[in-house]
């Protein structure tokens, strides 16, 4: 029997949370299910935007470096 391979996004989410010093609002698997459904999850507030994959966000400061 083959074991199911872990989605690499789980590790990416956990690494991001560690590097940013935040606690994920939901388990990584839940966040990934939302992304797969076309939604976005605000990793700081936990807000879920339905159909958020069609929403574009501009960084604070107008996106200039």
C-alpha positions in Angstrom: 0.0 0.0 0.0 1.2 3.5 -0.8 0.9 6.2 1.8 -0.7 9.4 0.8 1.9 12.1 0.3 1.5 15.3 2.4 0.6 18.4 0.5 3.6 20.7 0.5 1.4 23.7 1.2 1.0 22.4 4.8 4.7 22.8 5.4 4.7 26.2 3.6 1.9 27.5 5.8 3.6 26.2 9.0 6.9 27.8 8.0 5.2 31.1 7.1 3.5 31.2 10.5 6.8 30.6 12.2 8.7 33.2 10.2 5.9 35.8 10.6 5.4 35.0 14.3 1.7 34.3 13.9 -0.6 31.5 14.9 -2.7 30.1 12.1 -6.4 30.7 12.6 -7.3 27.2 11.3 -5.4 23.9 10.8 -3.4 24.0 7.6 -5.6 21.4 6.0 -8.7 23.6 6.5 -6.9 26.6 4.9 -5.9 24.5 1.9 -9.5 23.2 1.5 -10.7 26.8 1.4 -8.0 27.7 -1.2 -8.9 24.7 -3.3 -12.5 25.9 -3.2 -11.4 29.3 -4.6 -11.6 31.2 -1.3 -8.9 33.1 0.5 -8.1 33.0 4.2 -6.7 36.0 6.1 -4.0 34.3 8.1 -4.0 37.0 10.8 -7.8 37.4 11.3 -9.2 34.1 10.1 -11.6 36.0 7.8 -12.6 33.9 4.7 -13.3 35.6 1.5 -15.6 33.6 -0.7 -14.3 33.6 -4.3 -11.3 35.5 -3.0 -9.0 34.1 -5.6 -10.5 36.7 -7.9 -9.7 39.6 -5.5 -6.4 41.4 -5.8 -4.8 43.1 -2.8 -2.4 46.1 -2.9 0.3 46.1 -0.2 0.2 49.1 2.2 2.3 51.9 0.8 0.9 51.6 -2.7 3.0 48.6 -3.6 6.1 50.6 -4.1 9.5 49.3 -2.9 
